[in-house]
Every structure is written in C-alpha cells, then in structure tokens.
C-alpha cells in the first residue's frame, strides 16, 4: 500500500459496502483534456441518473480531477441530484469566466466546425508567446482563473471535514522527482486540484508542502493503482477523452506538440493496462493461487470519435455551446454503454485490453 496515501487517511473515507445485489458498484477513471472534459460531464450526468449503479472510487487527472472533486462534493451535499447540479454549475461557471477572456473563437472558427481558437488574435499571440516566455515571465503573479471557479463550486473545508461518499484520488506529477503523486483524503484541496491540472506552458508549478507539481497527465492519466489498492469494486470504467489514434499526420507545430502530449498522456495508462493484462493472464492460466492477485474488469466510454475530429486548440475553448455539445455526446455514449454492457458489470471486462492498449 502506498504509505503516503495510507497516512493521508484514504481508508477512512471508504463508502459503506452495498448490500443490494441488484446494484452494481463501480470505480471511475477520468482522463484530463481541458474543455473536452465536458464530455466526461455528460457521461457522469447520465451515470448519476441510473440508480442501479453506485460509485466506489474515482481516480482522476486534470479536467477529470475537476469533474471528480465537483461530483464528489455535490454527492456529499445532495447525493445524485446534488452531484448533477454541482457539475452543471461548475461547467457553466467555466463558460462564464471564459466569456470574459480575450481568447474567443471567431466566426471563422465556428464555421469550420472544429471548435478551434486558431483564428483568434489573442489566442495566437498567447500561443506564440508561450513558446518563448515561461509562465513565470508571462504570468508573474500566477493568476489562475480556475481557482476562482473551483472555490465557487466546492467547499473544500466541508469536503475534508465530512466523510466522503466516494473514494477520491487525484494525480499530479512531481516536477523534481518525475513521480506520480496521488492526493486523497484530507489532501484534497483546491491546490491539489490545480496541481493535477497545471499545464506547465501556461501556469507556474503548484507548490504544496514544499514540493512542486505539474499536470498529472504526464505520469497518471489517470492512475489505476489507487483503485486496486483502496477500493472493493473490481470494475473500472475509464472515460477516455484523449484520442488513442489519429488518422491525419500532424504537420503544424501546434499539431505536433498536441500529438506528443496526447501520446505522453496516454502512455501511463497503457503501461498500467499492460500490467493489468499480465495479471489477468496469470489468473486465467491458474499460475497464481486463488485470491493472491486481484482481477479487474475493465470498461471504457470513449470520446475518440468526437475529439479526434476537433482542433488541437479546442481543448482551450470554453464556449458554452461547445461545452453543451460535448456534454450531450457524453450522455449519448454513456446511454449506449449502459444499454450494451450493464449486465457485464461484476462479471467480465468489456474491453479487449490487448487490442485496445497493447
């Protein structure tokens, strides 16, 4: 067991066991991806409506961490409807504060259907400047509009002082050591969420207790191991919003940088899937004793079709219409997944790990 996670009180927030066999208990693994996280909002909104499902744990990174902490806080305060309302308020706040920024899609950006910011003069300037100057030069006062949105959406004192209804694990990357840091229990603060979503080209590293952190996507997008060690459910539903595959070859500097980030952000998950696949084969081939290793059932709800067709800069587009379109797509994908795979929960994986990840 991760000693830091144990010391932070991860085991103290475990939700009570479900005793109704008709209800399936699942873990969620939420990827990061900026504004594309609105797809995850839609998935969560639909899953929260289904009372056949309960949530054991959530492991999340970046935009996924924001969705996770807002959902958990809303659930803590008002159960399923509270979680849905908290998520809706959070994303509308994102759109509101985004509408006051100079980085707006132009009519040409809207016309292309890629939801990009590629023709926004302010965004083009920022994109150019961020390649020459660091955030310590461009943003010396370290202003981050996401902090205001988070603190308006979540009472972190209540989140820490009351029992969490869902085990919550947020990943960040330690800048100095290059290792993944998983925040849980009493470590869940606004700073922890901002650390998990800190893009190093835009924001200064987030300092927490003398250590500095960048976006968790580099080392855990999201990390699966906390769900193995600290949750009872064997079912992990991964919400994919970073495309695994892209048909078109990236040719511009922005496209190349974005694809490098996508590959990097998916690599940690693929490594964990390789380990999970190896353990599954050992169990299936009876090379380990019964109960010595934990079998996981892996499931996936993916935005691959939607996000692979979007501009690389659409991840920074907070336009409300765009966010609502992504939410609607997420709800539709979750609806289809429930209809097709609900009966497999607790029984088997619905993802071919080898074909998908290896």
N, C-alpha and C positions, 0 to 999 in steps of 0.2 A: 504494500500500500504506500502511496506517495505520502511521505512524512509531513510535508508542508500542508497537504490537503487535510490530513488527519488532524493536525494541530489547529487548523482554522475552523474545525467543527463541522466538516462536511457530513459526518454521520449523524449529527444532532438534528439535521433538517430533513431527514428521511420521512417522506409521507407514509401514512399508515398503509398496511397491506390491504389490497382489495379482496373482499371475501365473496363477491358475486362472480361466479364462473362465466356468466354471460358477458361480462365487461372485460375488454382486452386492455391490458396495461402496457404502454409503450414508452420508449425513450425517443427523443428527437435530437437530431444532429443538424444544426443550422449553419450553412455557409455564409460568408460575407460577400458583398458585391455592390456596395453603395446603394444607389436608388433602386437597383434591381432587387433589393431586399423587400420591396413592396410585393413581389411575387410570393415571398415567404409569408408576408402578412395575410395574403389571400388564402394560402394553404392552412395557416393556423386558424384563421377565422372559420373555415369550413370544418376543420377537425374539432374545434371547440363546440360546434353545434351537435356533434354526434356523441350522445351520452353512452354509447357502447364503448367509448374509448376513455381511458384515464391516462394521466401523464406521470411517469415515474421520475424521469430526469431529462434535462436539456443540456447538451453541450453545444456551445455556440462561439462564433467568432465575428468580429467586426459588425456589419449590419445585422448579422444573425444574433450577435450578443445584445444589440439594442432591442430587437424583436423579443428575445428570450427574457430579458430583465423586465421589459414593459409587460409582457404577457404574464410572467410570474407575479409581479406586483398587482396587476389587475385581478388575477385569480385569488391572490391573498385577500384582497379587499372586497371582491364581489363575485367570486367563483367564475363560472364560464362567461356569463354576460359581462361581468366586470372586466375580464380579460379582453373580450371583444371590444368593449368600449375604450379601454386603455390603449389598445393597438390603433384603433381608428383615430383617437385624439392625437396620438404620437405622430402618425403619418400626416395628419392634417397640419400639425404644427411644423413639421418638416417642410411641407409645401408652402405654408405661410411665410416662414422665415426665408425660404428660398426665393419667394416672390419679391422680397425686398433687396435681394442681392443683384449686382450688375450682370451676373452670369446667367443670361436668359436665352432660351432658344429663339432664333429669329423665325420669320415666316418661311424662309427657305429651309431651315432645319425641320420645321413642322411638315413642310411639303414633301420632303424626302421619305418620311415615314420611319427614319432611323432613330428619331428622338435624340439627335445629337446636339452638341453645342458648337459644332465645327465652324459655324459662320458668325458666332457671337464675338464681336471685337474684344470685349472684356475678357472672355474666356481664352481667346487666342493669345492675348497679352499674358495672362496668368500661365498658360501652358508654356510659353516661351521663357518667361521669367523664372519659372520653377526649374528649368533645365540649367540655368546659370547661377541663380542665387538659392541658398538654402532657406528653410523656414525660419531659421534664426536671424536671417537678414531681411527676408520679406515680411515676416510677422514677428518682430522683436518683442511685442507684448503678449505673444502666444494666445491671441484671441481665437476661440473655437466656438462657432455658433451652435454646435451640437450640445455643448454643456448646458446652455440655456434651455434647449428643448428637452433634454434628459431630466433636468431638475424640475421642470414644469410638469413632467409626465410621471415621475416616480418619486415617492417619499422614501429616500434611501434609509432614513432612520427607522421607519416602520418596517422596511424590508429586512433590516438587520435585527431588530428587536422582537420580531414576531416569528413564529415557526413558519418556514416556507412550505407551501403546499406542493412544491415541485423541487426536486434537487437541481441546483443550478451550477453550471461550470462554464466559465468564460476564459478563453485562451488569448494570451498575448505573447509576444516574442521579446525575450530579454536581449537588449541591444548588445550588452557587453559579452554575455556568455553564448548567445545564439541559441539558447534552450527555450523550450516552451514553458510558460508559466500559466498555471491554471488557478484562477481565482474562484473561490467558493465560500459558502457560509458567510461569516462576518467580514470577509474580504470584499464582498460585493458592494462597491461604492461607485459614484459617478466617475471617479478617476479610473477605476478598474475597467469600466465600460469604454471610456475614452481611450485607455491604453490598448484595449482589444481592437479598436477601430482607428488607430493612429497611422495614417498614411505618411511615411517619412518624407515624401517630397512636398507635402502640404503643411504638416504640423510638426512642432517640436516634440521630441520623445516625451512621454508622460512619466514623471518621476513618482514612484511610490516606495516609501521606506528606503530611500537611498538607491534604488535600482531604477533603470530607465527602460521603457518598453515601447515597441512599435506594434503595428498591426499583427494580430495573431495568425493571420493567413499564411505567413511565411513558414510557421512551424506546426500549425494545427488548424486546418480549415474544414471542419472542426476536429478537435481531438476526440477520439472514440474511447480511449482507455479509461477516462473517468467514469463512463457509463458501465464499463465492465467491472471496475473495482467497487463502485459505490452504489449501484442500482440493482434491484432484484430482477427487473424485466430483462428478458433475453432478446426482445425485439427492438431494433434500432431503425428508425425511419430517417433517412438522410434527405434533406431538402437541398437539392443541387441548383445553384444559380450561376455557377461558373462553368462555362461550356467545356466539356472534355475534348470535343472535336470542333474544328472549324474547317469548312470546305475551302475558303479562299485563303491564299497565301498573303500574310501581312507584308505590305510593301512600304508604307509610310513609317516615319519614326514613331509616331503615336501608336500605330497598329502593332508594330514590332514590340514596343515596350509593353503594351497591354497584353500581347500574347505571352511574353515572357512572364508577366505577373500571373496570368491565368495558369500557365504550366506550373509555376512555383507554388501557387495557392492550391493546386490540386495534388501536388506531389506528396505532401504529408499524409493526405487521406489515402492515396494509393498505396503508400508504404504500410499503413495500418491495415488496409484491406488485404495486402499480401500476407501479413501475419495472421489475420483472421482466417483467410483461406487455408493457410497451412495448418492451423489448429483444427479447423473443420475436417480436413482430410485425415489428420491423426485420429480424430474421434470416429469418423466413418470407417476407417480401416482398423479400428479397435487396437491401435498402437499405444493408447493410454487407457488407464483404468477409468471406470465409470465415475464421473464427478470430479476427476482430477483437473480437468480444464473445462471452461465454460463455453458452451456452444451458443453462438449468436445467430439470430435470424435477421438478415439484412434486407431492408426495403428501401425504395427510392421514389421520390416525387421530384421530377426534374423540369427545369425551365430551359432545357437545352434548345428546344425548337425556337422559343421566344428570344432568348438572349443571344443566340448565335447570329441572329439576323439584325441585331441592334448595333449602332455605332459604339465604338470603344468609349466615347465620351458621354454616352447616355447614362453611365453609372453616376455621373455628377449632375444629372438633370432632375431637379425636384418639382417639375411642373405637375400640378395636381391631376390633370387629365391623364398624363402618362402614368403616374403612380396608381391611379384607379384602374387603368387598363391592365397593368401588371397584377394588381390585386384580383381582378376578375379572372385573369388567366390562371392565377394560383388556385383560386376557388374551383375552377373547372377541372384543373389537373387533380386536385385533391378528391373531388367528387368521383372522377373516373377511377382513381386509385382505390377508393373505398369500395366502389361497386365491384371492382375486379379482384381485390386482394384482401378484403377484410377477413374472410374466413381462414386465410393463411396465417394470421397473427397468432402467435403462440405455438405454431406448428412447424413452419418451414420458412426459409428465405424466399423472397420473390425476385431477387436479383441474382443473376449468374455472376458471381464475384470474379471468376477468371476472365470471362468475356468482357465484362464492363470495366474492370480496373487493371487487369494484368496482361 
